Amino acid sequence: MQENLQNVLTQPSATLSSSGISVDMLRLDLLHPVVSGNKWFKLKEYLSEAREQQKKVLATFGGAYSNHIVATAFAAKESGMQSIGFIRGEPGKFPSHSLLTAESYGMEIRYISRNAFRDTAQIMKENDHPSIYWIREGGYGILGAKGAATILNLVSLSDYSDIACATGTGTMLAGLLKSALPNQRLTGIPVLNNADTIRNEIHQLLTTAERQKNFSLQAGYTFGGYARHTPLLLESMRSLWEAERIPSDFVYTGKLFFAVKDLVSKGYFAEKSKVLVIHSGGLQGNASLPLNTLPF
Ligand SMILES: *Cc1c(COP(=O)(O)O)cnc(C)c1O
């Protein structure tokens, strides 16, 4: 997917900016219509290690709506590898849109009970094979962060005082922090109610020096929890689309954009700040909403 990097662009967002603060958006969603922008970056170092080790199968974990599952299936297909997705829970009456997409990329889906899913080490032990390369749920890990660090190669980094992104496992945030300049502040918007553990999980992906860099997690924008949404959230996604034709998803970027607008209005960013917001993709997640909920 290297060749699609030329599709990515940075554009100002009038909706998120104010008179004293300018906000640009890095449109990683333009990388691919289905594969989340940031998931591709997080996977690329794992892929090259898997190739080096001459593995034939990528195996990973996720929920039925996981962007990471879809991206892994796609990455495997593109690299001529097989893939297995271990999915949390029982098969539903209808498979989710994400799982159907993953299967269309050739992924083998195996359901694991919620209880057994808690012990991924055991699942790996029971299913291990020399041809398998294992990737943690959500692509969490140091190689994932290393891949995400290259996201900032796409922008004129020194133009910005602030960078903001949505935070799930924290892998992307850790990667961005690795590349951020010393005077920049990185703000993560957690999309899960995991404020107590996420800071530590990010720290585990950083060197001692990187831990001293300026990053802040702004909780309070989960809209009830992971993949939850409210009419207010959907309304703010619709108005961003109507004003600027920027699509967002209700799990990650919708919450991020809402949060950035809110933080701008509350004076979180200093006057004259230049903020880079990462549009990390994830649009396929909207397929789980009822038809016509969103205009895009
Ligand atoms: C997975 C995902 C994230 C979160 O990335 P982490 O590295 O897990 O924090 C953000 N945005 C989108 C669109 C995603 O799919």
The ligand as an SDF file (V2000), in Angstrom:
LIG
                    3D

 15 15  0  0  0  0  0  0  0  0999 V2000
   -7.3130    1.5350   15.9820 C   0  0  0  0  0  0  0  0  0  0  0  0
   -7.6180    2.9370   15.6980 C   0  0  0  0  0  0  0  0  0  0  0  0
   -7.1570    3.9800   16.5230 C   0  0  0  0  0  0  0  0  0  0  0  0
   -6.4020    3.7250   17.8090 C   0  0  0  0  0  0  0  0  0  0  0  0
   -5.0870    3.3430   17.6140 O   0  0  0  0  0  0  0  0  0  0  0  0
   -4.2370    2.7590   18.8350 P   0  0  0  0  0  0  0  0  0  0  0  0
   -2.8900    2.6200   18.2800 O   0  0  0  0  0  0  0  0  0  0  0  0
   -4.8440    1.4420   19.2030 O   0  0  0  0  0  0  0  0  0  0  0  0
   -4.3270    3.7160   19.9650 O   0  0  0  0  0  0  0  0  0  0  0  0
   -7.4400    5.2720   16.1640 C   0  0  0  0  0  0  0  0  0  0  0  0
   -8.1510    5.5430   15.0430 N   0  0  0  0  0  0  0  0  0  0  0  0
   -8.6280    4.5730   14.2480 C   0  0  0  0  0  0  0  0  0  0  0  0
   -9.4330    4.9520   13.0620 C   0  0  0  0  0  0  0  0  0  0  0  0
   -8.3800    3.2390   14.5290 C   0  0  0  0  0  0  0  0  0  0  0  0
   -8.8650    2.2890   13.7230 O   0  0  0  0  0  0  0  0  0  0  0  0
  1  2  1  0
  2  3  1  0
  2 14  2  0
  3  4  1  0
  3 10  2  0
  4  5  1  0
  5  6  1  0
  6  7  2  0
  6  8  1  0
  6  9  1  0
 10 11  1  0
 11 12  2  0
 12 13  1  0
 12 14  1  0
 14 15  1  0
M  END
$$$$
